[in-house]
């Protein structure tokens, strides 16, 4: 990932997206916003108890940096399921001003229409960004442990194939900062479910740490799914940055508890040659 600092706003972009001028991608941090404690400072979540006015100011800051209107933010409800929504121009701005207006029941969104900034809000879960440069299609996926177990990344790629004729070999993907296995011990119920779902490959996903705690690696599980659908490994930029290890940069539910903010994975199609980041 490549780090950026625009007027003090710190964020990241995926290197695999750099050759393509039709798409802007970003992963935000918590740096340089308007929210007060314990959400300081660039919290983008309207559903976490923060002052809504501060959150809307934060969204306006991010939108200005990335070159779109804040009312264009298009946000999924994120119910930890595996539903993929096809986003049309009429959906533009859903979830931008109030959380209750977000794309209902969806944890992933895909579109081939420009000027629809798709945003997934996270604080430990993985945000997976997808782009098919041949068909000019984007997608973004919320992949926590439940969605990852339900193969939501596979389902998002399958939806791109079904709706737009995407070939997985053409897809480039970014896998966001998230809670790393170093901070993600899980019980036998979760570990067992992953072993049942991933079979022998679960050994790289659910494994014991130095203190013999069983841990979950969401990055590895989502990489497995992307590669399994036919996305080349060389087309995937996996950050490997642990949110829980980086309190100055990222929110983390596991580190901070329920009173914490959300950073975002954002992807947007636009007209040829007009990329901002």
N, C-alpha and C positions, 0 to 999 in steps of 0.2 A: 504494500500500500504506500501511497505517496501522501506526505503531510502537507497541509496548506495553512496559511495564516492570512486571513483577509480582514483588515481593520481589527485585529485582535481575536477574531472568531477562528477557532482552530477546528479543522476537520480533515478528513482523509478521502482519497479517491483510489480506485483500483487501477493498477497498471495495465491490466489486460484490456481496459476500455479506452486507453489513450489513443489508439489509432483511429477511432471512430468519431467522426464529427457530428453525427446525428443524435448523440445521446450524452446527457449529463448524469453523473453518478456522484454520490457523496455519502459518507458516514459522519454524522456530527459527533461532537463531544459535549461536555458540560461547560465549556469555557466561554466566557464573555456574554452572559445573558442578563436578564432582569430579575430572575427569581431569587427570593431570599431563602434563608435556612429553613428546613434541611434540603431544599431543592436547588440550592445554588449551583450554577446560575442559568445555564441554557437548557432548562427543562422544556421539552416539547410535548409532554403528556397532559392532556386536559382532564384525565380521569384519576389522578393520583392525589388530589387534595390541595394542589397548589392554587394560588391566586389565578383565576382564568385570565385576567387582564395581563398579568406578567407572561403567561404562556403564549398568549396571542402576540405580545411584543416580541417574544423569543422567536416565534414562527415567522414574524415579519423580518426579523434580523436575518434568519437563515434564507428566506426567500429572496431578500435583496442581494445577498452574497451569491446565490446560485442563479439569479437572473429570472425569477418568475414572480407573479403576484401572490401574496400570502393567501388570498381567498381561493387560490387554485389548488392548495394542498388537498390531496385525495387520500383518505386514510381508511384502512380496514378496521372492522370492529375487533378482530383478534380474540377469538374465543377458545384458542388452543385446540382447534379442530383441523380439518384437512380440506376445507372448501376453497376452491379457486374461483374468483370472480373475474369475468371478462368486463373490462371497464370501457365505457363509451363516453363520448363528449358530454352527454347528459349527466354523467356521474361526477363531473369536474367540481371539486370543492366540497364533496361530501366528507364530513368530519373535520373540516377546516376550522370551523368556529365553535361548534359544540360536539362533544364526543358522541352524543346520542344520534347524530346524523351520519355516522360513519357507515361504510359499506357493510351491510348486515351479514353476520354469520361467516364472514370471510377471514381467512388467514393468509391468503395469497391473492395477488392481482396481476393480470396481464392485459396488455393493450397494444394496438398498432396505431393509435391516434396520437398526434403531437399535442404538446402543451397540457399534458396531464401528469403533474408531478406526483408519483405514487410514493407513499411514505409508510414504512413499518416502524413502530415504536418499540424499543427494547430496553431491558435493563438486566441482562444475562442471557436471554434467548438470542439465537442467531437470526440476522436478517440476510437473506441470500438474494443478491441482485442478478438478473438474467438479461441477456441481450442477444438477439439473433440479427446480425448485421445484414444478412441476405434478404430476409423478409421484413426487416426493420420493425421488430417486435421486442417489447420489453416485458419483464415480470419482476415481481419482488415477493418474497416469501418470509413469513414469520414462522420460525422453526425452533420452538422450545422442545422439551423432552417429549411431550405428548404429540405435537405435530411431527416431529422427527420420527417418532415411533410409527406414526400413521403414514409415513412416506410422503409428506406434503411436497417436498422438492420434486420427487418423481412425478407427482400428480400435476404440479405446475408445468413441468416440461411436457408432459403428456397433453395438457391443455393447449400449450403453444403449438404442438404438432397437430392436434385436432382442429383448432380454430384457424390457424394461419399457415399450416403446411411447413412448420419449422423442421429442420433436420438437426438432431442433437449435435452432430459433428460441427455445426456452424456456431453453436452457442458459446458465448463467453460468460463467465460467472464470477461474482465476488462474494466471499463468505466473510461476514463482518466480525469485529471483536465481539466477544461473548464471555460468559463464565467458562474458564478453562477447567480441565479435569483436576488441576491442582486445588480448586475450590468447589468441586462438585461431587462430594460423596453421596451415594444413593443407597437405598435399601434393597433388599433381595427381591422385592416385588418388581421394582423398576429394572434392576439388573436382569432378572429372569425373563421379563417381557422382551428386553432387547436380545437376549440370547435366543429366545424362541423366534423372534422376527428376523434376525440377521444371521442365525446359524453360526458356522465356523468363523465368519467375518466379525462376529461380535467380540472376539478376543482382542481386537484392536480398538474397540469402542468402549467396552466395559472391562476394566482391569484394576488390579490392586495397586495401591501406592506403597510407599516405603514403610508405612505404618499398618499395612494390610487392610486399609479401608478400600471398599469397592467404589470406584469413581466412574463417571460418565464423560465421554469425550464427544460433545455435540459437533465439533468441527469434523472429526473423523467420520461420524455417522452421516453427515450431509455430503462430505466428499464422496463417500461410498455410493450414495444415491446418485449424485451427479455423474460420476464415472460410469455407474451401472446403466444409466439411460443413454450413454454414448457420448457424453461431453468429454472431450480430450482433457487429460490432466493439465496439459500445457495451457489450456484455455481458462484455467481456474486460478484466481488469486485469493488464497485463504490467509487471512490476516494473522491468526495465531496470537492475537493480543487479548490477554485475559482482562475482562472488565473488573473483576473483583480484585485484581492485583494493581489496578490503576485508578485509585480514588480521585486523583486530580483531573483525570480525563473522562472517566465513564461512570455512569450510574450502575449500581449493582444491587439487585433485590436481595440476593443471598448475603451480601456484605452488610447492607444498611437497613434491611427490613422493609416493611410496607411503606414507610414514609421516605420515598426516594423518587427521583425523577425518571425521565426516559430520554435516551438519545435516539437517533433515527437513521435508518437506511433509506435513501431517497434516490429515485431514478426517474428520468424524464426524457421523452423523445421531443425533438424539435426540428426545425427546418434545417436543411443542409448547410453546414458550415457555421452554425450559430452556437456551437457548444460554448458554455462558460467554463465548466470543469469536467 
